[in-house]
Amino acid sequence: MSLITTENLNKTFTRGDETIQAIRDLNLSVEPGEFISITGASGSGKSTLLYILGLLDKPTSGRYFLQGESVENLTDTELATLRNKFMGFVFQSFHLLPRASALRNVMMPLVYSTVGGGVLSETEQRERAVAALDIVGLKDRMNHRPNELSGGQRQRVAIARAVVNNPKLIFADEPTGNLDSKSGRDILALFERLHSQGVTILMVTHDQSIAERAHRQLVLKDGALVEDRHGN
């Protein structure tokens, strides 16, 4: 069974008297364990597609199935539960809480996490967050706030936060966009390691050299999927 399936997905925005077609008639299947890059010119619909697939936005029309189940009639609470259970998110601007330590930032998704129907204790939350920071090589910086970390380290904290719930899917929107080339390579190596452990990754990038490291490359143009090629 496909992890993600879309059928004739469309998304339109209204800006004044203008109607913008951000996504048009997009059909897509994503299999478990894929590493997919999404590229295209600015305004091609890359981030809009990622946000729809990540249940952060809703399509104007069309259907979206997650693990064979339609998500279109789910409530906001049900969507939030699915995101927390199955998905992790990494953004270009990190989206960390500035006054919280790296450890506290990584613990945030666990506040709403349940195991066996019960909420995790703070001790369990801490243990999981420390383990996630260890995965990204920042266990020794867990008590530092974001302004005490480099850009690459902040993105590592964001990745630790994304993986702390052991998600099946990670959505990354320009994860190397604010980083120098060495930090960008390090972050990509982290994604490749996570992928090798079975995590499905969908990554928006404008950098073709990074896109080509993915095993499958989607290219959007004016909201339409114009290329779907496999490599690596």
C-alpha positions in Angstrom: 0.0 0.0 0.0 1.3 3.5 -0.9 2.0 5.7 2.1 0.6 8.8 0.2 -1.7 8.9 -2.8 -3.2 12.1 -4.3 -5.9 12.2 -7.0 -6.3 15.4 -9.1 -5.1 17.6 -6.3 -5.8 21.4 -6.8 -5.1 24.4 -4.6 -6.1 27.9 -5.5 -5.6 31.2 -3.7 -7.4 34.4 -4.1 -5.3 37.6 -4.0 -7.6 40.6 -4.6 -9.3 40.1 -7.9 -6.7 37.5 -9.0 -7.0 33.7 -8.6 -3.7 31.9 -8.3 -3.6 28.2 -9.1 -0.8 27.0 -6.8 -1.4 23.2 -7.5 -3.1 21.9 -10.5 -4.5 18.3 -11.1 -1.6 16.7 -9.3 -1.5 12.9 -9.1 1.2 11.3 -6.9 2.0 8.1 -5.1 4.7 7.9 -2.4 5.9 4.5 -1.3 7.2 3.7 2.2 10.9 4.3 2.5 11.3 6.7 -0.4 13.6 9.7 -0.4 12.1 12.3 -2.7 13.2 15.8 -3.6 10.8 18.4 -4.9 12.2 21.2 -7.1 10.9 23.9 -9.4 11.2 27.7 -9.9 10.0 30.1 -7.3 6.2 30.1 -7.2 5.9 26.6 -8.8 4.0 25.2 -5.8 6.7 23.3 -4.0 6.0 24.5 -0.5 2.3 24.5 -1.0 2.4 20.8 -2.0 4.6 20.0 1.0 2.2 21.7 3.4 -0.8 19.9 1.9 0.9 16.5 2.1 2.0 17.4 5.7 -1.6 18.1 6.6 -0.7 21.8 7.4 -3.0 23.0 4.6 -6.0 21.6 2.7 -6.5 21.3 -1.1 -9.2 23.2 -2.8 -10.3 20.0 -4.6 -9.1 16.5 -5.3 -8.4 13.7 -2.9 -5.5 12.8 -0.5 -5.1 9.4 1.0 -2.6 8.7 3.8 -1.9 4.9 4.2 -5.0 4.3 2.1 -7.3 6.4 4.3 -8.9 9.6 3.0 -8.0 12.6 5.1 -10.5 15.1 3.6 -13.2 14.8 6.2 -11.0 14.8 9.3 -11.3 17.5 11.9 -8.5 19.8 12.8 -7.9 17.8 16.0 -7.8 14.5 14.1 -5.3 16.1 11.6 -3.1 17.3 14.4 -3.1 13.8 15.9 -2.0 12.3 12.6 0.7 14.9 12.2 2.0 14.2 15.7 1.9 10.4 15.3 3.2 9.9 11.8 5.1 13.1 10.7 8.1 15.3 11.5 8.8 18.7 10.0 12.0 20.6 9.3 11.9 24.2 8.0 14.4 26.5 6.5 14.1 29.0 9.4 14.3 26.2 12.1 11.1 27.4 14.1 12.7 26.8 17.5 11.5 28.5 20.7 14.2 31.1 21.4 13.9 31.0 25.2 13.9 27.2 25.5 17.0 25.0 25.6 17.7 22.5 22.7 16.4 19.8 25.0 13.1 21.6 25.7 12.6 22.3 22.0 13.0 18.7 21.1 10.6 17.6 23.9 7.8 19.8 22.5 6.2 17.2 20.2 6.2 14.7 23.1 3.9 16.8 25.3 1.0 15.5 23.2 2.4 12.0 22.5 0.7 9.0 23.9 1.9 5.4 24.5 -0.6 2.8 25.2 -3.3 5.5 25.6 -1.3 7.4 28.3 0.7 10.6 28.1 4.5 10.2 28.4 5.9 11.2 31.8 8.4 14.1 31.8 11.2 11.6 32.5 10.2 9.6 29.4 10.0 12.8 27.4 13.4 13.8 28.5 14.9 10.4 27.7 13.5 10.4 24.2 14.6 13.9 23.6 18.2 13.2 24.8 18.3 10.2 22.5 17.1 12.2 19.5 19.8 14.9 20.2 22.4 12.1 20.5 21.3 10.9 17.0 22.1 14.3 15.5 25.4 14.7 17.5 24.2 17.4 19.9 23.8 15.6 23.2 26.6 17.8 24.7 24.7 21.0 23.7 21.3 20.1 25.0 21.2 22.8 27.6 22.1 25.6 25.1 19.5 28.0 23.7 19.2 28.5 20.0 21.1 31.8 20.1 24.0 29.9 21.6 24.1 27.5 18.6 25.3 27.9 15.0 22.9 27.7 12.1 23.9 24.1 11.4 23.4 23.1 15.0 20.0 24.8 15.2 18.9 22.8 12.1 20.2 19.6 13.9 18.0 20.5 16.9 15.1 20.9 14.4 15.8 17.5 12.9 16.0 15.9 16.4 12.6 17.5 17.2 11.3 16.1 13.9 12.4 12.5 14.7 11.7 12.3 18.4 8.3 10.7 17.8 9.8 8.1 15.4 7.7 9.4 12.5 7.2 7.4 9.3 7.4 10.6 7.3 9.7 13.7 7.4 8.8 16.8 5.4 11.6 19.2 4.9 11.2 22.7 3.4 14.5 24.1 2.2 16.3 22.5 5.1 19.8 23.7 3.9 18.7 27.1 2.6 20.0 29.1 5.5 23.2 27.1 6.0 26.8 27.3 4.7 27.8 24.6 2.3 29.5 22.4 5.0 26.6 22.6 7.3 24.3 21.8 4.4 26.3 18.7 3.6 26.1 17.6 7.2 22.3 18.0 7.3 21.9 16.1 4.1 24.1 13.3 5.5 21.7 13.2 8.5 18.7 12.8 6.2 20.4 10.1 4.3 21.1 8.2 7.5 17.5 8.6 8.6 16.4 7.3 5.2 18.7 4.3 5.5 16.8 3.5 8.7 13.5 3.4 6.8 12.1 6.9 7.2 10.3 8.3 4.2 11.5 11.8 3.4 10.0 14.5 1.1 12.3 17.5 0.8 11.8 20.8 -1.1 15.0 22.3 -2.3 16.1 24.9 -4.9 19.6 23.4 -5.0 19.9 20.9 -7.8 23.0 19.2 -6.4 21.0 18.4 -3.2 17.9 17.4 -5.2 20.0 14.8 -7.1 21.0 13.1 -3.8 17.4 12.0 -3.4 16.4 8.7 -4.9 13.4 10.3 -6.7 13.1 13.8 -8.0 9.8 15.6 -8.6 9.8 18.8 -10.7 6.9 21.3 -10.5 6.1 24.0 -13.0 3.2 26.4 -12.4 1.7 24.0 -9.9 1.8 21.0 -12.2 4.0 17.9 -11.9 6.1 18.0 -15.1 8.9 15.5 -14.2 9.0 12.4 -12.0 12.3 10.7 -12.3 14.2 8.1 -10.4 17.9 8.0 -9.8 20.6 6.9 -7.4 
